[in-house]
Amino acid sequence: MQLTPSLRVLLPTTAAAALISTALISAAALPADAAAMPKFTKPKVFGTSFQSDPRHDFTKHISPRHDGILRGWVTHYRSGVAEYEPIRWVKDKTGHTEGYFEGPPEGDVTAYASPVAKNVVFYSATGCKGTVVTAKNDSLGSKRCSRNVLISRMKAGHRPALITVYRGAIVKVQEIYTP
């Protein structure tokens, strides 16, 4: 089959338009801001000091942490908003255990509050039912569970995790396994 000059020009243009529309459809299928969210530096899982947020003003009302990953735990959850604080690893001097996580001392106002994103990503260290260890060698959870499982764990109490905040909302929680 021989193409006329007008078809020779039209076919490459049509193919390019098809590729562009496919790319746009693929991008639209991604969660909001997934492609735009920057890579944040992960803190040491068992860091022995509290992470600071020098730009945060703790003298004002409780508010979200700046964008990034915090080693912390949720202290309270209500109506879609989680209150959380930084934690640090303390080596056990008695020799009974390797150590434990602790929050800021009583009276310290280092706390944040952020809404939990509707499409939050949660990786459990003990499976979705909480019965099987699913942590990898770095002690971070690897089993993806639903938002409902995350919320039930937030309500249950202090669970160490890496909490990712982006644009004021908690978008990812990865539990830290401690036996």
HUWOMO-V902796 format. One record per backbone hydrogen bond with DSSP energy under -1.0 kcal/mol. CO is the residue of the C=O (numbers start at 1). NH is the residue of the N-H. E is the energy in kcal/mol with one decimal. If there is no record, write none. Layout:
BEGIN
co:CO nh:NH e:E
co:CO nh:NH e:E
END
This chain:
BEGIN
co:4 nh:8 e:-1.9
co:5 nh:9 e:-1.2
co:6 nh:10 e:-1.9
co:7 nh:11 e:-2.6
co:9 nh:13 e:-1.1
co:10 nh:14 e:-2.4
co:11 nh:15 e:-2.4
co:12 nh:16 e:-2.2
co:13 nh:17 e:-2.1
co:14 nh:18 e:-2.2
co:15 nh:19 e:-2.1
co:16 nh:20 e:-2.3
co:17 nh:21 e:-2.4
co:18 nh:22 e:-2.1
co:19 nh:23 e:-2.2
co:20 nh:24 e:-2.3
co:21 nh:25 e:-2.2
co:22 nh:26 e:-2.4
co:23 nh:27 e:-2.4
co:24 nh:28 e:-2.0
co:25 nh:29 e:-1.2
co:31 nh:34 e:-2.1
co:33 nh:37 e:-1.7
co:44 nh:47 e:-1.3
co:47 nh:89 e:-3.0
co:53 nh:56 e:-2.3
co:63 nh:113 e:-1.1
co:68 nh:165 e:-3.0
co:70 nh:163 e:-3.3
co:71 nh:87 e:-2.2
co:72 nh:161 e:-2.2
co:73 nh:85 e:-1.9
co:76 nh:83 e:-3.4
co:78 nh:81 e:-2.0
co:80 nh:116 e:-2.7
co:81 nh:78 e:-2.4
co:82 nh:114 e:-2.3
co:83 nh:75 e:-2.5
co:83 nh:76 e:-1.5
co:84 nh:112 e:-3.0
co:85 nh:73 e:-1.8
co:88 nh:102 e:-2.2
co:90 nh:100 e:-2.1
co:98 nh:92 e:-1.1
co:100 nh:90 e:-3.1
co:102 nh:88 e:-2.1
co:105 nh:108 e:-2.2
co:109 nh:111 e:-1.9
co:112 nh:84 e:-2.2
co:114 nh:82 e:-2.9
co:115 nh:170 e:-2.7
co:117 nh:120 e:-1.5
co:121 nh:173 e:-2.6
co:122 nh:145 e:-2.5
co:123 nh:175 e:-2.4
co:124 nh:143 e:-1.7
co:125 nh:134 e:-2.3
co:126 nh:132 e:-1.0
co:136 nh:139 e:-2.2
co:139 nh:177 e:-3.6
co:140 nh:136 e:-2.2
co:143 nh:124 e:-3.3
co:146 nh:150 e:-1.8
co:147 nh:151 e:-2.6
co:148 nh:152 e:-2.2
co:149 nh:153 e:-1.9
co:150 nh:154 e:-2.4
co:151 nh:155 e:-2.2
co:152 nh:156 e:-1.2
co:153 nh:157 e:-1.0
co:160 nh:176 e:-2.6
co:161 nh:72 e:-2.7
co:162 nh:174 e:-2.1
co:163 nh:70 e:-2.8
co:164 nh:171 e:-2.4
co:164 nh:172 e:-1.2
co:165 nh:68 e:-2.3
co:166 nh:169 e:-1.6
co:169 nh:166 e:-2.6
co:170 nh:117 e:-2.3
co:171 nh:121 e:-2.2
co:172 nh:164 e:-3.1
co:173 nh:123 e:-2.6
co:174 nh:162 e:-2.6
co:175 nh:141 e:-2.9
END
